């Protein structure tokens, strides 16, 4: 998300690997993963962070969960 913000600030695009976006999404927003399973992982990550819209979905209400996950 922050890399996308920086790239946009320089007028550039950023196209990270979708598998990486999916892993970051699962780690930072574990509750949102099921809700965004049918969408592009990059757009889902941007949506959960409040940086993009996903068609047919309201504004994101998710907050990141950066603390260690319990196993």
C-alpha positions in Angstrom: 0.0 0.0 0.0 2.7 2.5 0.9 4.7 1.5 -2.2 1.7 2.3 -4.3 1.3 5.7 -2.5 5.0 6.5 -3.2 4.7 5.4 -6.9 1.6 7.5 -7.4 3.4 10.5 -5.9 6.0 10.2 -8.7 3.3 9.7 -11.3 4.3 6.0 -11.7 2.3 2.8 -11.5 3.1 -0.2 -9.4 2.2 -3.7 -10.3 3.4 -6.1 -7.5 3.0 -9.8 -7.8 -0.5 -10.9 -6.9 0.7 -13.8 -4.7 2.7 -11.3 -2.6 -0.4 -9.1 -2.3 -2.5 -12.1 -1.3 0.0 -13.0 1.5 0.2 -9.4 2.8 -3.6 -9.2 2.7 -4.0 -12.4 4.7 -1.4 -11.4 7.2 -2.5 -7.8 7.8 -6.2 -8.2 7.3 -7.0 -11.8 8.2 -10.7 -11.0 8.8 -11.1 -9.5 5.4 -9.6 -12.4 3.4 -13.0 -14.3 3.0 -14.8 -11.1 2.0 -12.3 -10.3 -0.7 -11.6 -13.9 -2.0 -13.3 -13.2 -5.3 -11.4 -10.0 -6.1 -7.9 -9.2 -7.4 -5.5 -9.5 -4.4 -3.8 -6.2 -5.2 -7.1 -4.3 -5.4 -8.3 -6.1 -2.3 -5.2 -5.0 -0.4 -5.7 -1.4 -1.6 -9.4 -1.5 -0.7 -8.8 -2.8 2.8 -6.3 0.0 3.4 -8.8 2.6 2.2 -6.9 3.4 -1.0 -9.2 2.0 -3.6 -12.8 1.0 -4.3 -14.0 -2.5 -5.0 -17.0 -2.7 -7.2 -20.2 -3.6 -5.3 -18.6 -3.1 -1.9 -18.9 -0.3 0.6 -16.0 1.7 1.9 -13.6 -0.6 3.8 -14.1 -0.9 7.5 -11.1 -3.1 8.1 -8.1 -2.1 10.3 -4.8 -3.8 10.0 -3.7 -6.4 12.5 0.1 -6.0 12.7 0.4 -7.9 16.0 1.7 -11.5 16.0 -1.0 -14.0 15.1 -1.6 -16.8 17.6 -1.2 -20.3 16.3 
